[in-house]
Amino acid sequence: MQQSRVMVTGFEPFGAWTFNPSGEALGLIARDLPGALTLRLPVDHAAAAARIRAAVAEHRPQTLLLTGLMPDPVLRLETVARPGPLVPWAGGVRAGRWPFAASAAALGAHGLPLRLSADAGRYVCDTTYWAALGTEVPRVVFLHVPPLSPAWPLRRIARAVAICAAAA
């Protein structure tokens, strides 16, 4: 069984988004976080949750930073997750296990705009985050990244994810 200190995930393209920077940045993130495991997830509630659980069981990371795309011009660090259609009877929320203030400070020190959010989108991002919080990984959070733009080239997105992970 291989152990990795940090695991970072992103998603494949979905819907009208033919390019998902959360998944495309994984190669660059691997350069910024030597030894980190990166994992690209399908945009499917059950499949993404199953892949997270399997990867955690196999690699036993101490830090799990999930990323996804949100059409917002700033980074969004999600403080809670909801179960969504995977387990609709469960109700409630699970709180992220993350040094939110340290991440906000680190990102701010690099001029990367961030806001804390209590709504991970009620889509696959939310249910994947909820599933990850059901594991024994000590530090788990979901970071939404903006779409590619002149203000947010892929390299800047990857750097933001690496800074957030390093703050944990």
Secondary structure, DSSP 8 states (H G I E B T S, - for coil): ----SEEEEEE--BTTBS--HHHHTHHHHHHHSTT-EEEEE-S-HHHHHHHHHHHHHHH--SEEEEEEE-S-SSEEEE-EE--GGGSTTT-S-EE-BS-HHHHHHHHHHTT--EEEES---SSHHHHHHHHHHTS--SEEEEEEE----SSS-HHHHHHHHHHHHHH-
